[in-house]
Amino acid sequence: MHHYPTGDSTATATFIACQFFDNSTEGPGGAIYVWQGMIETWGSVFLGNTAGEEGGAIRFAANGDGDLVGTLFLANSSQDDAGALHVAGSSGVAAIVNVSSCTFNQNSAVNNGGAIAMT
């Protein structure tokens, strides 16, 4: 069981030309988990990240948003849904994630969405 923070968050993070290699978690989001707030990636690489739950590279919870531009997702994996990118919604609230000029290659998931899943 996960314990998540409560309250509003205006946290933002921008990653430009960053590399996220071989990160792992037993939970969601092998490299990044966005519970609240927003992230941007520009020209970054997510390689070989793994998650025991959703989102081998990144998981956006219902209150998390993102812009992903020119980012490579390669050989990430999930033991649940979304080998690379998981975008979630819950109780009428949904994450908003814009994806532009990204490449998804050789990502895998045990269940749904080898590259991307939206639930």
Disulfide bonds with the S-S distance in Angstrom:
none
